[in-house]
Amino acid sequence: MTSCGTPTFTCVLLLLVLAALYGSAFSKERHTPIIDMASDGVLDQRSRHPRSPQKSAIIGTQLRNNNRGPQRRIDDAANEGDDNGNISRTRGGQKGGKGDRGRTGENGDRRRKFQEHMPLGVNRRTLALAEKVGNASSQFAFKLFSTVYPSLSYDTIISPHSVHTALSMMLLGARKTTKKEIFRTLGLRQAGLNKVQVHRGYHALLATLGNTHDKVILHNANGVFVKPSIPIEVAFREGISQMYSAKFDNLDINNSAGPEAPINNWVANATGDRIRGLLPPGTITPLTGLVLINAIFFNASWEKPFTERLTQPKPFTTADGLVKQLQTMTAYTLCFSYANHQDAEVIELPFRGDRLAMYIFLPSVNSSVGSLVQSLTNSTDGGDSGQAVEAMLQNMQLKNIQLLMPKFTIESGLLELTPHLQNMGIRKAFTQRADFSGISAVDLAIDQVYHKAFIKVNEWGTEAAAATAVGFKFRSAPRISKTVIVDRPFIFAIRDKTTKAVLFLGAFLGQAAGDAGM
């Protein structure tokens, strides 16, 4: 955007997903400080930790908003009302409201098992908030994908979770109409969350996602690069650091290699060197005041790996009607969750630990990915978008399945999400009327929202699978009750089965970005 001397707030959303990768996992215990929050979602001045004079000088100006109402303990946030004054009580052992799948059956067993190994700082109350955040993220995921997909004609991968996380971080500094638009677009109001509960719920969600299984790595990295001349409000700095584990660094406009170089190096380091040169030269200008980055690194093996020796070329019909020979994997025969609906088949491929899973949505022969996207995101009763997805997943049943699906790698180009977010309802944040006074006393507005993703799917989940993976052999030859052949374009999603958060969402059409239009 063009601004007359007004610094711009450039929000850069980065993600990297390595689907089904096998590698050494890590776990990092996080200590959750007990902090106070005001009713507008910012930290109470009294709760800040002591700082050295040097750190205080770096932080900059003090909070300008002194009329924030009574102070409340954030641990009580789970029982606070929403913006309409409605009380939402979500104590452990009670149902979380509409959309809760109960505590019985497979989902209830998974939840109880998960609660026995919750990370530090997470309890049943905060887990209930995390589930509400996950529900909001799931609804947002399919809305965002439905706006992005029509503009593309090639294989696509995005991380709705990454976008949702970054925008939620911005809520800490947004005010008035700017905040209301972001809050509403993220689906947080519909999920029954108020402006305090969001951040507490996100803290729990990010902590639990990093603790799914010792053979699964799901790492969120948040970075904030700030021009030294921009004073950052203490509450924003501490809130985003404590709730989202964000790290701050200087934005060096005069860097000899270009101001983008340090950020690109940070991104490469955070993503295992998978994504290099995220920001092209010229992205950051003298008017850029702050860059916010969210990076996701996902590394996991299948719970039920494919049989590598069965992989061979098989025909795949692309979205353009061309028939290509693609390396196709075979799982013969395994028990998968499966559903067959009028316009699509759905199969669940769990990762180790069975908390995270990839879902393959295969349109019927007479349908298409575009039609399926529309049906998955349209609500027939005026409810939330994405209800069709949840209904579809809840009706899945275990079947012995012979599955054939292509190996694939998708590296998206640099997506500019600004027009898509504006179409979804976030408008004022991109104008000179934006109110991010909770971030800085300097007038800020969002310039652009960038997004980039990578995904690789193979038999074992790693490029070095032959050297590290445990071999698979048949115990017996079970009776095949269903054969699923993924030989045409499909939608895929990686989802947290506990909170319903959609981490990654994409479409494989059989043609890369460079092949489109050929």
Secondary structure as the mmCIF struct_conf table of DSSP 4:
data_model
#
loop_
_struct_conf.conf_type_id
_struct_conf.id
_struct_conf.beg_label_comp_id
_struct_conf.beg_label_asym_id
_struct_conf.beg_label_seq_id
_struct_conf.end_label_comp_id
_struct_conf.end_label_asym_id
_struct_conf.end_label_seq_id
BEND BEND1 CYS A 4 GLY A 5
STRN STRN1 THR A 8 LEU A 13
STRN STRN2 LEU A 18 LEU A 18
TURN_TY1_P TURN_TY1_P1 ALA A 19 ALA A 20
STRN STRN3 ASP A 36 MET A 37
TURN_TY1_P TURN_TY1_P2 SER A 39 ASP A 40
BEND BEND2 GLY A 41 GLY A 41
STRN STRN4 LEU A 43 LEU A 43
HELX_RH_3T_P HELX_RH_3T_P1 GLN A 45 SER A 47
HELX_LH_PP_P HELX_LH_PP_P1 ARG A 48 PRO A 50
HELX_RH_AL_P HELX_RH_AL_P1 PRO A 53 ILE A 59
BEND BEND3 THR A 61 THR A 61
HELX_LH_PP_P HELX_LH_PP_P2 GLN A 62 LEU A 63
BEND BEND4 PRO A 70 PRO A 70
STRN STRN5 ARG A 72 ARG A 73
HELX_RH_3T_P HELX_RH_3T_P2 ILE A 74 ASN A 79
STRN STRN6 GLY A 81 GLY A 81
TURN_TY1_P TURN_TY1_P3 ASP A 83 ASN A 84
BEND BEND5 GLY A 85 GLY A 85
STRN STRN7 ILE A 87 ILE A 87
TURN_TY1_P TURN_TY1_P4 GLY A 92 GLY A 93
BEND BEND6 GLN A 94 GLN A 94
BEND BEND7 GLY A 97 GLY A 97
TURN_TY1_P TURN_TY1_P5 LYS A 98 GLY A 99
BEND BEND8 ARG A 103 THR A 104
HELX_RH_AL_P HELX_RH_AL_P2 GLY A 105 GLN A 115
TURN_TY1_P TURN_TY1_P6 GLU A 116 HIS A 117
HELX_LH_PP_P HELX_LH_PP_P3 MET A 118 PRO A 119
TURN_TY1_P TURN_TY1_P7 LEU A 120 GLY A 121
HELX_RH_AL_P HELX_RH_AL_P3 ARG A 124 VAL A 148
HELX_RH_3T_P HELX_RH_3T_P3 TYR A 149 SER A 151
BEND BEND9 TYR A 154 TYR A 154
STRN STRN8 THR A 156 ILE A 158
HELX_RH_AL_P HELX_RH_AL_P4 PRO A 160 LEU A 171
TURN_TY1_P TURN_TY1_P8 LEU A 172 GLY A 173
HELX_RH_AL_P HELX_RH_AL_P5 LYS A 176 THR A 185
TURN_TY1_P TURN_TY1_P9 LEU A 186 GLY A 192
TURN_TY1_P TURN_TY1_P10 LYS A 195 VAL A 196
HELX_RH_AL_P HELX_RH_AL_P6 GLN A 197 LEU A 209
TURN_TY1_P TURN_TY1_P11 GLY A 210 ASN A 211
BEND BEND10 THR A 212 THR A 212
STRN STRN9 HIS A 213 HIS A 213
TURN_TY1_P TURN_TY1_P12 ASP A 214 LYS A 215
STRN STRN10 VAL A 216 VAL A 226
TURN_TY1_P TURN_TY1_P13 PRO A 228 SER A 229
BEND BEND11 ILE A 230 ILE A 230
HELX_LH_PP_P HELX_LH_PP_P4 PRO A 231 GLU A 233
HELX_RH_AL_P HELX_RH_AL_P7 VAL A 234 TYR A 244
STRN STRN11 LYS A 247 ASN A 250
TURN_TY1_P TURN_TY1_P14 ILE A 253 ASN A 254
TURN_TY1_P TURN_TY1_P15 SER A 256 ALA A 257
TURN_TY1_P TURN_TY1_P16 PRO A 259 PRO A 259
HELX_RH_AL_P HELX_RH_AL_P8 GLU A 260 ALA A 270
TURN_TY1_P TURN_TY1_P17 THR A 271 ASP A 273
BEND BEND12 ILE A 275 ILE A 275
BEND BEND13 LEU A 279 LEU A 279
HELX_LH_PP_P HELX_LH_PP_P5 PRO A 280 PRO A 280
TURN_TY1_P TURN_TY1_P18 PRO A 281 GLY A 282
BEND BEND14 THR A 283 ILE A 284
TURN_TY1_P TURN_TY1_P19 PRO A 286 LEU A 287
STRN STRN12 THR A 288 ALA A 300
STRN STRN13 TRP A 302 TRP A 302
BEND BEND15 GLU A 303 LYS A 304
HELX_RH_3T_P HELX_RH_3T_P4 GLU A 308 LEU A 310
STRN STRN14 GLN A 312 THR A 317
TURN_TY1_P TURN_TY1_P20 ALA A 319 ASP A 320
BEND BEND16 GLY A 321 GLY A 321
STRN STRN15 VAL A 323 ASN A 340
BEND BEND17 GLN A 342 ASP A 343
STRN STRN16 ALA A 344 PRO A 350
STRN STRN17 PHE A 351 PHE A 351
TURN_TY1_P TURN_TY1_P21 ARG A 352 GLY A 353
BEND BEND18 ASP A 354 ARG A 355
STRN STRN18 LEU A 356 PRO A 363
TURN_TY1_P TURN_TY1_P22 VAL A 365 ASN A 366
HELX_RH_AL_P HELX_RH_AL_P9 VAL A 369 THR A 377
BEND BEND19 THR A 380 GLY A 382
TURN_TY1_P TURN_TY1_P23 SER A 385 GLY A 386
HELX_RH_AL_P HELX_RH_AL_P10 GLN A 387 GLN A 394
TURN_TY1_P TURN_TY1_P24 ASN A 395 ASN A 395
STRN STRN19 GLN A 397 PRO A 406
STRN STRN20 PHE A 408 GLU A 411
STRN STRN21 LEU A 415 GLU A 416
HELX_RH_AL_P HELX_RH_AL_P11 THR A 418 MET A 424
TURN_TY1_P TURN_TY1_P25 GLY A 425 GLY A 425
HELX_RH_3T_P HELX_RH_3T_P5 LYS A 428 PHE A 430
BEND BEND20 THR A 431 THR A 431
TURN_TY1_P TURN_TY1_P26 GLN A 432 ARG A 433
TURN_TY1_P TURN_TY1_P27 SER A 437 ILE A 439
BEND BEND21 ALA A 441 VAL A 442
STRN STRN22 ILE A 446 HIS A 451
STRN STRN23 PHE A 454 VAL A 457
BEND BEND22 GLU A 459 THR A 462
TURN_TY1_P TURN_TY1_P28 GLU A 463 ALA A 464
HELX_RH_AL_P HELX_RH_AL_P12 ALA A 465 THR A 468
BEND BEND23 ALA A 469 ALA A 469
HELX_LH_PP_P HELX_LH_PP_P6 VAL A 470 GLY A 471
BEND BEND24 ARG A 475 ARG A 475
HELX_LH_PP_P HELX_LH_PP_P7 PRO A 478 ILE A 480
STRN STRN24 LYS A 482 ILE A 485
BEND BEND25 ARG A 488 ARG A 488
STRN STRN25 PHE A 490 ASP A 496
TURN_TY1_P TURN_TY1_P29 LYS A 497 THR A 499
STRN STRN26 VAL A 502 PHE A 508
BEND BEND26 GLY A 510 GLY A 510
HELX_RH_3T_P HELX_RH_3T_P6 ALA A 513 ASP A 515
TURN_TY1_P TURN_TY1_P30 ALA A 516 GLY A 517
#
